[in-house]
Amino acid sequence: MQPSLAGKIEKAKRYAEEPERVTIHNFSADFRGENDSHTLSFSDGQWFCNCHFFSQWGQCVHIMTLQRLLDRMLPVAADTSPQA
């Protein structure tokens, strides 16, 4: 392996341990729940899920799960999940 590539791999490992370096602005994801699959998106600081609960409450378990997974990579204003 080239020495320059080895250095980049080590740097990537270090960066991966510092997720606060990354801020996510837009993305979409498929979520396989217990009863069905759902499409989630995050854009301009707003969440969307196509599940029935989200359409009534503006929040759902699918979004709360992604908020926990992505934690420090989301802008502060995007974290609207109840503290649990």
N, C-alpha and C positions, 0 to 999 in steps of 0.2 A: 504494500500500500504506500502511496506517495505521502511523504511527511506533511504536505499542506492539507491533504484530505483528512489525515488522522487528526490534525489540529481542529479542523472544522467539525468532525464528529464529536470530539471532546467538548467543543464550545456548544454544540447543539444539545448535548446531554446536560450541560450546566444551565442553558436557557430553559430547557424543559422543566427544570426544578424551580423556575422563577416565572410562573404563569402570569404574574402581574405585569410582565413586559408586553403582553398581548392584549389588545382591546378589540373585541369583535363588534363590528358595526352592522353587518348584514349577513344572514345565512338562512338556509332552510334545511330541514331534517325530516326524516321519516321515523316515527316512533311506533314500535310494535308493543302495544298494550296487551293486557290479558284477554280482552274481548275483541279488539279490532286494531287496525293500524291507523295512525293519524299523521297528518302533515302539519309541521310546525314551522313558523318562520319568525325571524327577528329582523326588523328593518326600521331605521330612523328612531331607535329607542323603543319601539313598540313590538309586543308579542302578538302572535296569532296562532290559534290551533283550530283545526276543523272539527273538534269533538263537540258534542252536544252541551256538555257542562260549560265549556268556554263561551259558547254563544249566549248562555244565560248569565254567567257570572264574571266573565272577563279574566278568568284565571282557571287553571286546571292542574291536575297532578302531572300531566305531561310537561307543561311549562315549568312547574316547580322542580321537577326532576332535572331538566336541562339547566335551570338556574343554579342548582346545587353542583352539577357537574362542571359548569363553566365558571362558576364563582367569580374569581378575581379578573376574569377576562372580559366581563361585561361592564359597560359604563355604569357608574353608580346609579344614575337615574333609571336604568332598566331593571334594577332589582326590586321588584314590587312584591315579591313573595312574602307571605306571612312568616314570621320567625317561628320555626318549629324545631 
